Amino acid sequence: MASLSLSTKFTLYPNLTFLQFQYPNRPQRITFPINKKTQIGCSSTGQPHQQQRPPKKKKKTLTDGDKGVDPVGFLSKFDISHKQFAQFLRERYEILGLHRHPEHREDYMEWAPGARYCALVGDFNGWSPTENCAKEGHFGHDDYGYWFIILEDKLRNGEKPDELYFQQYNYVDDYDKGDSGVTIEEVFKKANDDYWEPGEDRFLKNRLEVPAKLYEQIFGPNGPQTLEELEEIPDAETRYKAWKEQHKDDPPSNLPSYDVIDNGKEYDIYNVVLDPVSQEKFKAKKPPLPYWFETRKGRKAWLKKYRPCIPHGSKYRVYFNTPSGPLERVPAWATYVEPDADGGQAFAIHWEPPPELAYKWKNARPKVPKSLRIYECHVGISGSEPKVSSFSDFTEKVLPHVKEAGYNAIQLIGVIEHKDYFTVGYRATNLYAVSSRFGTPDDFKRLVDEAHGQGLLVFLEIVHSYSAADEMVGLGLFDGTNDCYFHTGKRGHHKHWGTRMFKYGDLDVLHFLLSNLNWWITEYQVDGFQFHSLSSMMYTHNGFASFTGDLEEYCNQYVDRDALLYLILANEILHALHPDIITIAEDATFYPGLCEPISQGGLGFDYCVNLSVSEMWSSFLENVPDHDWSMSKIVSTLMGNKNYADKMLMYAENHNQSISGGRSFAEILLGEIREGSPDKEKLLLRGCSLHKMIRLITMTIGGRAYLNFMGNEFGHPERVEFPMPSNNFSFSLANRRWDLLANEGLHRNLFTFDKDLMKLDENERILARVLPSIHHVNDNSMVIAYIRGPLLFVFNFHPTDSYEGYRIGVEEAGEYQLVLNTDERNYGGQGLLKDDQYSRTTTSQRSDGLRNSLEVPLPSRTAQVYKLSRILRI
């Protein structure tokens, strides 16, 4: 058994099929199924076990895992029928926040252990802190800090309350079973005559149940258990007749009729004889009738009788009375928030549109591809105009561009609600809400749905590594205390960014964060997450320390084991509930086992980001002269740790190079070129060539995923600068220059090259293949060559030297066809290679340790991709 000694214990039992999660103050166990196959051979003799014939294949039966998640599954397994407990099991995963209940009401639940009083205030009740508050007792406030508020729908004028206290309504369909005119008396009579009452069916499964029940009725629940205790009593028949006389006026029972006779035999004191007719009638009964569904009425009946207690679009906040005084906060589980409405206090918006206006999904999720070509986007800056773009703008204008460019996934940053626009969404305030500055929740659903319709997966960058410190809109001092969601003291604050650090060892914080991941998948159909800045959460020094690669650095006193536990649970639960989900880790420290299976001691991520690549390219472009570039360093950095190279997500530049105070590569390479400069054409050719070569080698030499930030595929000439006080809140740089693609020229050429590069991967499955064999790295000639599948990649980074016949080793003899050349004119190159140079034939001369070789023409600052088109057998 391997276990982590934490305040919150998570134990992996190798011989059992569950994961055990224990919390010290509340003994609980959360069970997650593990699919595993175990074969055990046993022999009663001392002889070795002999191989036997394989058993015949049996018809596959669905396992518990195959059937999906059933929150009340164990009740049916143990033949338990209990409405209230079953309803509790179904709702316990989603009871927090504001939810509509079938019994014409809204239920609100919040976790605030430091509060003394809780109420919901809003424009629906005149912002009154006394009208809708948590009641006294268990159903209003429990011992763990959960507050429960019931808001009843309001009767319309002239309408009377429902006769049934359990009357339910269907808020989606106009009519339901209860609208048929059947009375509750008829429903109950039908239930008594044709259906078991809860628990009655146990009499069918245990032949001793009826005698045992009879014994209990005669002698009471604490009747004699031994002959000594029985003492002198009348015979059974006399005793039974007396009991029957006593209960002759009792109402009729649904149980079969029975009687007692005495045959006078010593070994048979009495026999229970059942009435055959009533017994057959009892056996013919069906499972218990859910009368609350039989009487449920439709939406029209509800609208006729009631007005919603909180109309759609209502503004609200949660009111707390705390030791520090009264507070109003935006609910932690709010799904739509105005974080800074006209400079006033933030508020949540109740989003519950009527069925005819609610968004209806049209497209299924695309199949997860074997390799990912990810287009990273920020919705707010995705337009050409100097303003905040909307979800609708992105859906109509950017998604078609992404599809045309050849990517198969988009990754959205800054979608989760955040107060300050200039933080790019990294100081999230409301983890369950889409940013209202971009549109409504239904607008975001349409974006995701349209992306799926175009075959694009949708990933979110999720920030669970820290949280905004805002108090009025975020989680800071949420219930008046400093340790509700976050650590106290220095550990509760990020050392450099001014953000708060989650208390991952707290069960309720785990519930909040894990449910948040599941929320985005179930509510908005997203296909995966990139977990931002894991080093901030995995270490108490927030990753700001020197890492040499010594394993001691990953298990010393600075490692937050509770955070590791959270990441393990997140990956285990996400992949168990949603097998096709993709999780990507962004960790600058390259934690060992980041992408290894949890069963093997890893954290369970599908991919991890190689952050060193973009830093290397930025350093080369800004600080190192072209002729001093090291080919060995380029290859070693791009390959990273070979143990995890297959799981690497690679990018030459992402939003960090364009947003975080830096410059995009295009701005570095092309931004300083001035009109009329004598070296303009030469500088443009240099910038265009390096821009293409960097992208080509970054994408094709690494793992199974590649990422590009919006606009960089066509060499966006300007950095991104969000409106902030330092630029007088200007939007001039907070957009994308899509107009550059409308005209022939440099940017159109770069886009054409990037589109053909994506097409090459789609046709040849480059990323899905095994890692390349890098067999030629020459720092003197500045040439790199490697083979991946049937493709040969050759790069000449030398700024001046060209080679008419550069010899490169290959394994297979044959003809190689040039399928991609960065120097083509339509890519902004010089077009130095002629048509007759596009096909090359190998010679039997050994080179680079391989049996055959090619002589290829290599102009300076160009790259070529050859495909083996015909194999020659020698």
N, C-alpha and C positions, 0 to 999 in steps of 0.2 A: 504494500500500500504506500502510495506517495501522497503527501499532503503538504499544504502550505500552512505554516503556523502563523495565522493572522487573527486579529480580533474577530474578523468574519472568516469562517473556515469553509474552504472549498476542497473537497476530497475526491480523488479519482480512485475507484476500486477496480483493479484490473480484471477481477473475476466476476464482477457484477455488471448488469446492463443499465446502470443509472449513475448519474453524477449527484453527489450529495452536497447540499449547500446549507450550512448551519449558521445561525445568528445567536450570539451568546445570551441575549436577554429574552429572546423569543424562540424557543426550540421549534424549528420548522424544517421541512425537507422539500426542496423543489426537485422534481425528477424530470430528466430529459432522456429520452430513449436513445440508445446507441445501437446501430445496426452492426452486428459482428457475427462471424461464422466460426464456430469452434468444432473441431473434429477430435474425438477422443476414442482411442482403441484400447480395449480391455481384454485380458486373457487370464483364465483361471490356472493355467499351467505356467511353468517357467520357460516355455518355449517362446522364441521371438514371435511377435505378431505377424502373421502371414497376410500377404496382400489378397484381398477378397475381390470378387467381382463387384463392379460398381452397381449400386442399387438402381432400379428402374426410376426414371424421372417421374415424379408425381406432379399432378396438376398444381400449379402455383396458387397459393392462397395468400390473401392479403394479410400482411402483418399490421400491427398497431401503427407503425410508422407510415405504411403505405396508405392506410385509411385516412391519414391527415390528423389534425389536432381536433380532439373532441373534449371540451372542458368538462363534460358530465359523463364521459365514457365509463369511468369506474363505477358509477351508480348502476348502470345497466349490467355491468359485469357481475356485480354482487346482488342483482335483483332488488335494487332499492328504488322506490318511487317516492319522491318527496319534492313537491313543487317549489317550496320556498328555498330549500338548500340548492336545488338544481339551478334556480334563477340566480342565486348568489354566486355559484361557481361560474356561470356564464358571464356575469357582469363584473366580476372582481378584476378583470384585466382592463376594464375601460370605464370604471366608475368615477374616476377623478375628472374634474372639469365639469362642464355643463352639458347634460344629456337629456334628451326627451325620453320620458317613461311612458309605456303603453297606457297607463292608468291616468290619462289626461292631466299630466303634470310635467314639470322639469325638475330634475334632480341635480344638485350642485354639491361637489365634494372637493375639499381643499385640505392640504397638509400644512399646518402651521402650529407646531408644538409649543411655541413660545407665546401664543395668543391666549387671551382670557375670554374673548367674545368674538363671534364671527357673524357677519351679515353680508348680504349681497345688495349693493346700491346701484342705481342707474336711472336713466330717464323713464323707465317703465314704472318706477315707484317714487318718482320725485326725489331721488337720491336720499331716501330715508334710511337711516341705519337701524331702524327698529321694525320695519314692516316685514322684511324677509330675512329672518335670522335663524341660526341653529338653535333648536330646542334643547331644553335640559335633558340629561339622561343619555343612555347609550346611543340612541338614534340621532343625537345631535352632536355629540362630542365623545370620542373614545379615549382610552388611556394612552394612545400612541400619537396623539396630536392631530387626528383627522376630524374635520368638521363636515357635517352633513346638513344640507338645507333643502327642503321641499318647497317648490313654488307651484301652487295649484293653479290650473287654468281658471279663468273667470267666466262665470255663467252669463249668458246674454240676457237681456231684459225679457222677462216673461217665461224663462226656462226654469225648470225644476231640477234639482240634483238627481243623479242616477240612483235608481232603486238598489242596484247591486254595488256593494262597496268595492268589488273587484272588477268592475266594468272596464274593459279595455277597448282601445280604438286603434284602427289601422290608419296611420297618417299618410300612407302612400296611395292605396287603392280607394276608389270612391265607395265601394261596397264590400262587405265581408259577411260571414255567416250570421252574425247577430242581426243583420238587417232583414232576414227572411221572415220575421214575425213570430218565430218560435219563442214561447215564454220560458222563463227560468224554471218554472215548475215542470214543464215538459222535458226540459234538458235534464233535470235532476231525476225525474222518473225513468227516463231512458238510461241514465247512468246507473241507477239502482237495479234495473231489470236486466240490462244487456252487458254491463261492464263490471269488472272487479272494482272494488274500492281499493285504494292504495294499501298494499300489504296482504290482500286477501289471497293472492295467487300462491302464497307460501303453503296453503293447505293442500294444493295439488302436488307439491313437490316433496312433501314429507308426510308419510302415512300415519305417523304418530302425533301429528300436530293437533288433530281434533281431540284424541283422547287426552293429550296433555292439557289442551284448553279446557276440556270438560273437568279434569281433575282440579285445575286451578279455580274454576267456577264453584266447584263443590266445597273444596277445602280452603279456598282463599290463596293468596299469593305466597303465604308462608306456611303452607300445609306440611303435614308430617313427611319426613324423608326416610324414616326407618320404621321397622315393625314396633320397636320400643316406643317410638313417639306416637304411633297410631293408637295405642291403648284400646280400651273397650269402646267400640262404636257399633251402631246398627249396621246391618248388612248393606251392601252397596245399593240394592234395589230400593230398600226402604229409604235410605238417605237421598237417593236420586228423586224419588217421588215427592219427598218433602220439599226438595229444592225446586222441583217443577211446579208444585202448587204455589210456592212463594213467588215465582216469576211468571205466573200464567197471564198476567196483564201487561207484560213487557211488549214493546212494539216488535213487529216481525223482523227477523234477521235475514240477511242475504245468504247466510251460510246454509249448507244442506241440512234438512231436518234429520234428526237422529233420536234414538230411544235406547233404553238400557234393559236387557233381559238377563235373567240368572238361569243358567242351565243346570245348576245344582252340582256341578263338578268341582272337585277340590282344586284342580289346577286352573280352573276358569271361573274366577269369582264373578265376573260380569262381562258381557260383550256389548260393544257399541254397534248398533244396527242403524245404517243410514237409509233414508228414503231414496229408492232408486231414481224416482222422477226428479226430485230436487237435486240429486247428485249430478245427473246428466245435464240438467239445466245449468248447474254451477260450472261444470266442465266446459260448457259451450260459451261461457262468457269471454269477453275480449279484454285487452289491457285497459287500464283506467282511462276514462274519458276526460280529456282536458277541457273541462266545462268553461274555463276562462277564454279558450279559443272559440268554443261553440257560441259564446255570447258576444264575441268581439264584433264591434261595428266599424263601418268604413269612415273615410275622411269626411264625406258629406254630412254624416250624422254628427261628427265632432264639430265641424264648422257651424252647423245649425245651432248647437247647444252651447258651445264655448268660444271664448276669445283667448288666444295664446297669452300665457302669463308674461312671456317676454317675446314681443313681436320680432320678426326678422329685421336685422339692422339696428337693434337697440344697442345703446352704449351702456357699459356697466363696469364696475370695479368691485373688489372685495374689501370690506371694511373690517378692521381688526381693532380690538381694544387690548392693548399690551401694557406691561409694566412701564414702558416708556411713554405711554399715552396713546391716543387714537391714531390709526394709520389707514390710508387707503392705498391699495396696491392693484396693479394689473394681475389677474389670476395667472398662476404659473402654467396652467394647462390651457390658456386661452388660444384659440385657433385663428383669430383675426384681430389685429391690434393696430391702433393709431398711436404710434409711440410719441409723437410730438405734434399734436394737432394745433396749428396756428399759435405755437408757442405756449399753449396751455398744458394742463396735466394730461398725461396719457390715459387712454381707456381702451377696454376691449370692446369688440363689436360682435354681437350674437349673430352667427351665420347659420341660418336654417331656412333656406329658400323653399317655397312650395314646390311640390313634385314637378309641376309643369315648367318651372323655371330652373330647377336644379340641373346641373350638367350630367349628361348621360354618356357613358363611355362608349366609344365606337370601335376602337381597334384593340386587338390583343397585343400582348407583349411580344416583341421580336425574339427569335431564338438567339441565345447567347453565342456569339461567334468564337472561334478558337483563338483569334487574335483581336486585339482592340486597337482601333485608330480613333483616338478621343479628341474632340474639338472642345476646348475649354472656353467658357463664355461667362460674361457678366451682363445680365439683362439691361441694367441701367445705362450702360455706355454702348449698347449694341446699335444705336441709331446714328444717323449722320448729323442730325440737328443737335444744337447745344442745349439739351434738356435731358431729363430722366426718361428713358424709354420704358415702355410697358411690356407686359407679357404678350399682349396682342400684337404689338409691333414686332417683337421677336419672332412670334409664331409665323407671321405673314412674310417677313423679309429675310430673317436670318436662317431659319430652318431650310428653306429651299437652297440657299447658298451652301449650307453644310452638306446637304445631300449631293449637290452638284460637285462639291470639292472631293467627294469620295470617302468621307469619314463614316464610321458606323456607330458612333456614340457621341453624346455631348455631356460635358461635365459643367454644372452650373455652380458658380460661386456667388455668395451674397444674397441668396434667395431667402434664407431664414431671417426673420424680423430682427432688425438692429436699429438703434436710435439714430446714430450718427452715420450719415451716408458716406463720409470720407473714410470710414474704417473698413470699407469694402465688404462689410458683413462679418468681419472676424471678431467683433465685440457683440456677439448675439445677445439679445435681451429676452426674446420670447421663442423658445425652441420649438414650439408646436405651431407657430404661425408663419405663413408666407409673408414677405415684406409687402405692406399695403401700398408703398410708393410705386410698386410695379403693377398693381391690380388686385383683383379679388381672388379668393381660393378657387373659384370656378374658372377664372382666366388661366390660372396655373395648371389646372386639370386639363384644359383644352391644349395648352402648350405640350404637356406630356403626351396626351392622346395623339396629337398631330405628329409629334416626333416618332411615336410608335408606328403610326400609319406609314411613315416614310422609311421604316426599318431602322430607326435610330434608338439605341438604348439611352436612358437618361440617368446620369449619376449626379449626386449632390455632394458637395464638400461640406462635411458635418464638423462642427466645432464643439466637441465635448471635452477638450483638453483644458479649457478655462471658460470663464463667462464674464460678461460685462459687469462692472461694479455699480452700475446705475441702480438706484433705489426706487425711484418713482415708477419705472417701467420694467426694470430687470428683477433679478432675484436677490440683490444686495439688501441685507437687513429685512428680509421679506416679512417675517413675523415679529420684527422688533429686536430679534436677537442676532448675534454675529455668527452663529453656528448652525443655522437651519440647513442650508444646502452646502455650505463651505466650511473649510477648516478655520479655526480661530488662530489668532496670532500671526506670526510671520509666514507660517506655512499656508495660510489662507490667501496670500497675495503673491501674484507673480512678481518675481524680483525685478523685472525690467519693463513690463508692459502695463502695469497698473490694473490688471484684471484679477478676478477672484478664482480660487482653485477649489474644485469640487471635492467633497468628502466621500470618496468612492467606497469607503468601508461601511457606510451607513446603508442599511437595507432599503430605506425609503428613497434615498438618492439613487441607488441602483435601479429601483423600480421606475423612477422618473426618467432616467437616461435610457434604459433598455426599452421602455415603452415608447419613448420618443423615436427610436430607430424603427420600431414596428409600425408606428403611426404613419411615417412618410411612405412606407411600402404599401400599407393597406389602404390608406386614404388617397394617396396621390400616385400610386402605381410606379414609384421610382424603382430603378433596377440595380442600384448599388450606391456605395458611399466611399468617398475618400476621407479618411480620418486625418484631420489637420493637426500637425505639430505634436506628435505623440511624445516627443522628448520633453515637452513642457509638463506632461502629466506623469510620466513614468519615473521621473527623478525629482527629488525635493529641491535640487538646484536648478530645475526647469531646463536642463540640457545645456546650461551655460557653464561647461567645464571641458577640460581637455580630455579627449578620448584617444588612447593609444592602441586600442584593440585588445588589451589585456582583459580576460574574462572576469577578473576581480572587479572591474569597473561596472559590471552588469549585475552584481549581486552584493554590493556593499551596503552600508547604512544609508546611502542616499537614494536607494531604489524604493519607489512607492509600490509596495506589493499589492495594496488594495487596487491601485490603478491597473496593474497587470491582471488581477482577477477580473476586473470589469471588462477588459479587452477580451479575455478568454470567454467570459459569459456572452459578450456581445456577438462574437463570431460563432460560438456554439449555437446560440438561440437563433440567430439570423439564418444560418445554414440549415438548421433543423426545420424551422418554420417555412423558409423560402429557399429551397435547394439551388435555385438558379441565381441567387443574389451574388453580387460581386463586392468584395471589400478590399480597399486599397489603403496601405499604411504609408504615412509620410513621417519618416523618422530619420533624423540627421545622424543618429548614433549607430545605425545598423544593428539594432538589438538582435542577438543570436536567436534563431528560431522564429523570426517574425512571420515567415510564411510557411512554417512547418505545421503539420496537423496537430491539433490539441492533444490527440491520443499519444503523440510522440513527444510531448513536452513543449510544443510550439504555441504561438498565439493564434494561429488559424487564419491569417490573412491570405487572400488570393494573390495579391501583388504588393510590391513595395516600391517606392519612388527612389530613383537614384539621384539624389540632390547634388552630387559632386559634379555631374556632367555640365550643367548650366553654369556653375561657378567656374569650371575650367575654361569653357568657351569665353565667358565674359573676361576672365583674366587674360587670356591670349589676345583677344581683340583690343583690349584697352591698354595693356601693359607690355606685351611681348612683340617685338618686331617680327614680321612674317617669316624671315629666313631663320629665326631662332626657335620656331615651333618644334617641339619634340614629338615625333611620331610615337615613340614608346610610351610617353605619358598619355597621349591621346587614347591609345589602345587600352592601357591599363585602367584608365579612368572610366572609359566607356564599358569595359567588361566588369569593373567593380569586383566584388567578391564572387569568384567563380562558383561557389556553392549555391549562391542565390541569383546568379545572372539570368537564369531561365524565368524567374519570377519578377524581374525588374520592369518597371514602367519607365520609359526613357523619354526625355524631351530636351531639345536644345535650349529652349526658353519657354517659360510659362508666364503667368501673370506677374510673378515676382519681378522679372526683369523689366516689365513695362510699367508696373504700378508702384512698387515699393521704393520710390525715390531713385530708381535706376532708369536705364535707357534700353529700348529694344535693340536687337542686333542690327536691324535696318537703320536705326537712328545712329548707331555707332559707325556703321560702315558707309552710310550714304548721307548722313545728316550734315556733315561739314563740307560737302561739295557745293561750290558756289557757281552760279551762272557766269559764263565768260571766263572761267578758270582755264588756263592752258592744258591742265592735266585732267579736265573733267571726264573725257571719254575713258581715259586710263583708270581713273578712280572709280567710275561707274562699273567698268568691267571687273575690277578687283572686288568691289562690294557685292556685285551680283553673283560672281563665281563662288566666293566664300560662303555666301548665304545659302546657295544650293548645296554645296559640298558638305557643309556642317549638318544640314538636315538629312541628307542622304546617308551619311555614315552613322549618325546618331540613331536613325530609325532602323537600319538594317543590321547593325552589329550586335544589338542587345537582345532583350527578352521578348515577350509576346505582347507587349503593349507600348504604344507610342502616343504622345500627347502634344498638341499645338494650341497656343493661345489665339483667340479670335483676332484676325487681322494680320497676324505675323506670317501667315502662309503667302501673302502677297507683299511682304516687306513694308508693313505700316510705318510711315516715315516719322511719326511722332509718338512720344511716350503718353502714358495716361496720367492725368492729374485731376483728382476729384475736387469739386468745389469745397473750399475751406477758407478760413480767415486769411491765411497767408497769400492767397491769390484773389482775395476779394470775392470769394464764392463764384468764381468764373467757371462756366461749362465749356470753355473753348477747347480744352484738351480732354474732356470727358465724353468722347464719342469715337466713332470709327469712320475712316475715310473710304466708304464703299464706292464713292464716285471715281476713285482712281482706277477701278476695274473697267470703267466704261470706255476708256480710251486705250489705244494701242501704246505700248511703251514698257518701261521697266517693270512696273507693278503687275501689269497684265502678263508679262512673260514669266515672272516669278510664280504667279498663281497657276499658270499653265503647267510649269514644271511640278509644282506641288500636287496638282491634280493627277498628273501622269504617274507620279510616285505612289500615290494612293491606289491608283488603278493597277500598277505593277504588283503591289502587295495583294490586291484582291484576286488577280489572275494567277500569280505564282505562289501565293500563300507563304510569303517570306517570313513573317513574324511567327507563323504557326510551326515552322520547321525547327529542327534542333539547332543549337547554337552553332555559329560559324566556326570553321577551321581557319584560324588566322596563321598563315604560313609565310607572310612576307611583310616585314616591318623594317624599313631602311631609313635611319635618321639622316644619312648623308644625302641621298637622292630625294628624301622626303616623300617616299612612296609607301603606301599601305595596300595590301591585297589580301583577300580572304574568300573562302568558298562557303556558300550556304545553299545546300540542296544542289540543283543543277545550275546555279547562278555563280558567276565569278565577278567580284567587285574589286575595282582598281582605282586608287586615288593618288593623284600627284599634287601635293600641297606646295610644291616649290614655286616661289613667286616669279622666277625668271626662266628656269631651265625646262626645256621641252625635250622629249625623247622620241625619236622616230621609230625605234624598235626596242621597246623595253621588255626584257624576258621575265615572264611570270610562270611559276610552276603550276601544273594542274594534274589531277590524278587520272582523269578519263581522257583518252585520245579521241579526237574527233573534230567536228566543226563547231565553232562557237559564233553565235550571232549577236551583234551589239543591239541590245533592247532598250538601253537608256544611256543618253550621252548628255552631260550637263552643258556641253559647249554648242549645242544646237542653236540655230538662230532664233527659233521661236521660244527658246528659253532665255534669250538675252545674251547668248554666246557669240563667238566669232564664226562658227561653222567651219573649222579648219579641216575636219575629217571629210573625205570624199565618200561617195556611195560605195566604191569598190573596196573601201577599208572597213566596212561594217561587218564583214564576214572574215573570220580568221581560222586557220587550220593548225593543229598542233604539230609539233615535231617530237621525235623520240629522245631529245636531249633532256637529261635530268636537270632539274632546277628546284631550289627551295626544298630539297628532300623528296620531291615527287618525281614520278617516272617520266612525265611528259611536260611540255612547256609551250607557251604561246609568246609570240613577239607582237606587242601591241603598241600603236602610236599613242603617246601621252603628252599632249600639250600642257603647258604649265597651268596650274590652278584649274584642273578639270578632273572629272571622275567618270568612269564608264562601268556599265553593267553588261556582262556577256552571259548568254544562255547557251548551254550545250544543246545544239539542235540535231546533231547526228553523231552517233558513236562509231568509231572505227576500230575494228577488231584486227589486231596485229598478231 
